[in-house]
């Protein structure tokens, strides 16, 4: 019997959804990111205003002082929708797991000088509470913000910070024990060096404007904390003292920050370019929260840098200012 195999091309009736086609300029193939982002925000048929906030609809643009003609003007340079996000993080998790296995199996943690190990634990273990706070804050931005293009990356950010808190917990257990985690919590709750940062995180919990919370958490705090702690203290200072293993254990944080700041900068640039009022407000918020974050992080920096903390903090702030200027926010 002869079987004749032929290729049959089926022309699709349309290439994407109508609401996506209206945004990309006609019926043409759309990316998964576009189909998983555009116009997914609920806008109608709300049964009642929330009893806990009758001044607003459940999803309401007036919750923030930032105004946008189109809340889908925001674009994530990473093109993250759920599928792309989980695939990217799975690869990074594989790398992180390999790093932890390498350090543990070769006894690199035990080989660290005792003084250096103690310094690492004093610095990194309390930071898991900061990461948990960021998880809460980004979940809040997602809950009360408007437009999937703005809110969707924030819930990814929230889950990333939960993962960072877990990695820091593992660092504490690898270099110490369960008592190390208890001591980190005690330091977070009681030690003077951490109270400014703790107050910063807890003040963010009660911010009502979701975009200001985005600035306070993702722009100001993360924009100073990650260059200071992971890029400077861990990757440079501690590594030069024999702490290369610690840099391996925190590689995810360094790589993650390099990736996510592109999205944060793109969001700020889009909002600032929308109007002069937006730009002025973003400059006010960023300046205010930058100063508070720098003041809160300085005592933490002194735990590892001692007398050099002030100059290093100044350099980190200058780099932060230059970064914001490129995004159109002059501070």
C-alpha positions in Angstrom: 0.0 0.0 0.0 1.3 3.4 -0.9 0.9 6.3 1.5 1.3 9.8 0.1 2.3 12.3 2.9 1.7 15.9 2.0 2.1 19.1 4.0 -1.0 21.1 4.3 -0.9 24.7 5.4 -3.9 26.0 7.3 -4.2 29.7 7.2 -5.5 31.0 10.6 -8.6 33.1 10.5 -6.9 35.6 12.8 -3.4 35.8 14.4 -4.3 37.1 17.9 -7.1 38.4 20.1 -9.0 41.4 19.0 -8.0 43.5 22.0 -4.3 42.7 21.3 -4.7 43.4 17.6 -6.0 46.9 18.4 -2.9 47.6 20.5 -0.3 46.3 18.1 -1.8 47.8 15.0 -3.8 45.2 13.2 -4.3 41.4 13.0 -0.7 40.2 13.0 1.2 37.6 15.2 1.6 38.8 18.7 4.2 37.7 21.3 3.2 35.6 24.3 4.1 38.6 26.5 1.7 40.8 24.6 -1.1 38.3 24.8 -0.4 37.7 28.5 -0.3 41.3 29.4 -2.5 43.7 27.4 -5.9 44.6 28.7 -6.2 41.9 31.3 -7.1 44.4 34.1 -10.8 44.1 35.1 -12.5 47.4 34.3 -16.2 46.9 34.6 -19.1 45.0 36.2 -17.9 45.5 39.8 -20.8 44.6 42.1 -20.0 47.1 44.9 -17.2 49.2 46.3 -15.1 47.5 48.9 -16.6 48.0 52.3 -13.0 48.5 53.7 -12.4 51.4 51.2 -15.7 52.8 49.9 -13.9 55.8 48.3 -12.5 53.5 45.6 -13.5 50.8 43.2 -11.9 47.4 43.7 -9.5 48.3 40.9 -9.1 52.1 40.7 -6.5 54.4 39.0 -7.2 57.0 41.7 -5.4 55.0 44.3 -2.1 56.5 43.1 -1.2 60.2 42.5 0.6 59.1 39.3 -1.6 59.5 36.2 -1.3 57.7 32.9 -3.3 58.1 29.8 -2.7 54.4 29.2 -1.6 52.1 32.0 -0.4 49.7 29.4 2.3 52.1 28.2 4.6 50.2 30.7 6.7 47.5 29.1 8.9 44.9 30.8 12.2 44.7 28.9 12.5 41.1 30.1 9.1 40.3 28.3 8.0 38.3 31.4 4.7 36.6 31.4 4.2 33.6 33.6 5.7 31.0 31.3 8.9 33.0 30.5 9.3 34.1 34.1 9.1 30.5 35.5 11.5 29.2 32.9 14.1 31.9 33.6 13.9 31.4 37.4 14.1 27.6 37.0 17.5 28.0 35.2 18.7 30.4 37.9 17.6 28.0 40.6 19.6 25.2 39.0 22.7 27.4 39.1 22.0 28.4 42.7 21.5 24.8 43.7 24.8 23.8 42.0 26.6 26.6 43.9 25.2 25.5 47.2 26.2 21.8 46.5 29.7 22.9 45.4 30.3 24.9 48.6 28.8 22.2 50.9 30.3 19.1 49.3 33.8 20.6 49.2 33.7 21.9 52.7 34.2 25.5 51.7 31.9 26.8 54.3 33.9 25.1 57.1 37.1 26.5 55.6 36.0 30.1 56.0 37.9 32.0 58.7 35.8 32.1 61.9 35.9 35.9 62.0 34.8 36.2 58.4 32.0 33.6 58.9 30.7 35.6 61.9 30.7 38.8 59.9 28.7 37.1 57.1 26.1 35.8 59.4 25.7 39.1 61.2 25.2 40.9 57.9 23.2 38.4 55.8 20.8 36.5 58.1 18.8 39.6 59.3 18.4 40.6 55.7 16.0 37.7 55.2 13.5 39.8 57.1 14.1 42.7 54.6 13.4 40.3 51.7 10.2 39.1 53.3 9.2 42.7 53.8 9.8 43.3 50.0 7.6 40.2 49.3 4.8 41.8 51.3 5.3 45.3 49.7 5.3 44.0 46.1 2.3 41.9 46.7 0.6 45.1 48.0 1.6 47.0 44.8 0.1 44.1 42.7 -3.1 44.2 44.8 -3.7 47.9 44.7 -1.9 49.0 41.5 -3.7 49.3 38.2 -3.0 47.7 34.8 -1.4 44.3 34.3 1.6 45.8 32.6 2.5 47.5 35.9 1.2 45.0 38.4 2.2 41.7 36.8 6.0 42.2 37.3 5.4 43.2 40.9 4.0 39.8 41.9 7.0 38.2 40.2 9.2 40.5 42.2 7.3 39.5 45.4 8.0 35.8 44.7 11.6 36.5 43.9 12.1 38.2 47.2 10.5 35.2 49.0 13.1 33.1 47.2 15.9 35.4 48.3 14.7 35.2 51.9 14.9 31.4 51.6 18.4 31.5 50.1 19.5 33.7 53.0 18.0 31.2 55.4 20.0 28.5 53.7 23.2 30.5 54.0 22.5 30.9 57.7 22.0 27.2 58.2 25.0 26.3 56.0 27.4 28.6 57.8 25.7 28.2 61.2 22.7 26.4 62.7 19.1 27.0 63.9 20.3 29.2 66.6 21.9 31.4 64.0 18.5 32.1 62.6 17.1 33.0 66.0 20.0 35.3 66.6 19.4 37.0 63.3 15.8 37.6 64.2 16.8 38.9 67.6 19.3 41.3 65.9 16.6 42.5 63.5 14.2 43.1 66.4 16.6 44.6 69.0 20.0 45.6 67.7 20.5 49.4 67.1 22.2 48.8 63.7 19.0 47.3 62.3 16.3 49.5 63.7 16.5 52.2 61.0 16.1 49.6 58.3 13.4 47.8 60.2 11.5 51.0 60.6 11.9 51.7 56.8 10.4 48.3 55.9 7.5 48.6 58.4 6.7 52.2 57.3 6.4 50.9 53.8 3.7 48.4 55.0 1.3 51.2 55.5 1.9 53.3 52.4 -1.4 53.8 50.6 -0.2 54.9 47.2 0.9 51.8 45.3 3.3 53.7 43.0 5.0 55.4 45.9 5.4 52.0 47.5 7.0 50.8 44.2 9.4 53.7 44.5 10.2 53.2 48.2 10.8 49.4 47.8 12.0 48.6 44.3 13.6 51.9 43.4 15.1 53.3 46.5 15.7 50.5 49.0 16.6 47.7 46.5 18.5 50.3 44.4 20.9 51.0 47.4 20.8 47.7 49.3 21.8 45.3 46.5 24.8 47.4 45.1 25.9 48.0 48.7 25.6 44.5 50.2 25.9 42.0 47.4 28.0 43.9 44.7 30.3 45.7 47.1 30.5 44.0 50.5 30.1 40.4 49.4 31.6 40.3 45.9 34.4 42.8 46.6 35.3 43.2 50.3 34.5 39.7 51.7 35.8 37.9 48.6 39.1 39.7 49.0 39.3 38.4 52.6 38.7 34.7 51.5 34.9 34.8 51.2 34.6 33.7 47.6 32.3 30.9 48.7 29.9 33.5 50.1 29.8 35.2 46.7 28.9 31.9 45.2 26.0 31.4 47.7 24.6 34.8 46.9 25.1 34.8 43.1 21.4 34.7 42.6 20.9 38.0 44.3 23.6 39.7 42.2 22.3 38.3 38.9 18.7 39.0 39.9 19.3 42.6 40.7 21.1 43.2 37.4 18.1 41.8 35.6 15.3 43.4 37.6 16.7 47.0 37.7 16.2 47.1 33.9 12.4 46.7 34.5 12.4 49.2 37.4 14.2 51.8 35.3 11.9 51.3 32.3 8.9 51.7 34.6 10.2 54.9 36.1 11.2 56.3 32.7 7.7 55.7 31.2 5.9 57.2 34.2 8.2 60.3 34.3 7.9 60.9 30.5 4.1 60.8 30.8 3.8 64.3 32.3 5.6 67.0 34.1 3.5 66.4 37.2 4.5 62.7 37.2 8.1 63.6 36.9 8.0 66.1 39.7 6.2 63.7 42.0 8.6 60.8 41.2 11.6 63.1 41.9 10.1 64.0 45.3 9.3 60.4 46.2 12.7 59.1 45.0 14.7 61.8 46.8 12.8 61.3 50.0 13.0 57.5 50.1 16.6 57.5 48.8 17.7 59.6 51.8 15.8 57.4 54.2 17.2 54.2 52.7 20.7 55.5 52.8 20.4 56.6 56.4 18.9 53.2 57.3 21.6 51.2 55.5 24.6 53.1 56.8 24.7 51.3 60.3 24.3 48.0 58.5 27.2 48.8 56.2 29.4 49.6 59.3 28.9 46.0 60.5 31.1 44.9 57.6 33.0 48.0 56.5 33.7 49.8 59.8 35.2 53.2 59.1 34.9 52.8 55.3 31.1 52.6 55.4 30.5 56.3 54.9 32.6 56.6 51.7 31.2 53.4 50.3 27.7 54.5 51.0 28.4 57.8 49.3 29.6 56.1 46.2 26.5 53.8 46.1 24.2 56.9 46.4 26.1 58.7 43.6 25.7 55.6 41.3 22.0 55.5 42.3 21.6 59.2 41.4 23.2 58.7 38.0 21.0 55.7 37.3 17.8 57.7 38.1 19.0 60.5 35.9 19.2 58.1 32.9 15.6 57.2 33.7 14.5 60.8 33.5 14.3 61.3 37.3 16.6 64.1 38.4 17.4 63.9 42.1 
